[in-house]
Amino acid sequence: MIKTKNISMHYGSSQVLFDINIDIKKAKITSLMGSNGVGKTSFLKLLSGIHTVSSGEFYFDNKNVTKQKSYHIIIVTTTHHNMGNPMK
């Protein structure tokens, strides 16, 4: 459902994420753990579209959303969630 390929990110001239590759499967519990200052929050902000990728690609449901704006990513994830909701 969420996949990254060689994601890197910079704050100005400082690189904070280096070639991150992750594959998060649908309907699985996944945790992101690490010491303070290793990039957990930066990575989540990147996935939500708040920050932009310096290099690499980010996929949601096999669609490349690397260059999408944050509001589009939120709409896509919300729509996807509601489509699978049996209460609707």
C-alpha positions in Angstrom: 0.0 0.0 0.0 2.8 2.4 0.8 6.2 2.0 -0.8 9.3 4.1 -1.0 12.3 3.7 -3.3 15.6 5.3 -2.4 14.0 8.3 -0.6 16.3 11.0 0.4 15.4 14.4 2.0 17.2 17.6 2.8 16.5 20.5 5.1 18.4 23.2 3.3 21.9 21.9 2.6 21.7 19.2 5.4 20.6 15.7 4.2 18.4 14.2 6.9 17.1 11.0 5.2 19.4 8.7 3.1 18.0 6.2 0.6 15.0 5.0 2.6 13.3 1.9 1.2 10.1 0.7 2.9 7.2 -1.5 1.9 4.1 -1.2 4.1 1.5 -3.8 3.4 -2.3 -3.1 3.5 -4.1 -4.1 6.7 -0.8 -4.7 8.6 0.3 -2.9 11.8 3.6 -1.2 11.1 5.8 0.8 13.6 8.5 3.3 13.0 11.0 3.3 15.8 14.4 4.9 16.5 16.4 7.2 18.7 15.7 10.9 19.0 16.8 12.9 15.9 17.1 10.0 13.4 14.4 11.2 11.1 11.1 9.5 12.1 9.0 12.7 12.1 10.8 13.9 9.0 9.9 10.7 7.2 6.2 10.9 8.3 6.0 14.5 7.1 7.5 13.4 3.8 4.9 10.7 3.4 2.1 13.1 4.2 3.3 15.6 1.6 4.3 18.3 4.1 8.0 18.0 3.0 9.3 17.2 -0.5 11.5 14.4 -1.6 15.1 15.3 -2.6 15.4 12.1 -4.6 13.7 8.8 -4.9 10.0 7.8 -5.3 7.0 7.4 -3.1 4.0 5.1 -4.0 0.5 4.8 -2.6 -1.5 1.8 -3.9 1.1 1.4 -6.7 0.6 5.0 -7.9 3.6 7.3 -7.9 2.7 10.3 -5.6 6.2 11.6 -5.2 5.4 15.1 -6.6 1.8 15.3 -5.4 0.7 18.2 -3.1 -0.2 17.3 0.5 -3.9 17.9 0.0 -4.0 15.4 -2.8 -2.3 12.7 -0.8 -4.8 13.3 2.1 -7.7 13.0 -0.3 -6.3 9.8 -1.9 -5.7 8.2 1.5 -9.1 9.3 2.8 -10.9 8.1 -0.3 -9.1 4.8 -0.2 -10.1 4.3 3.4 -13.8 5.2 2.9 -14.0 2.9 -0.1 -13.1 0.0 2.1 -15.6 0.9 4.8 -18.5 -1.5 5.0 -20.6 1.0 7.0 -20.9 3.3 4.0 
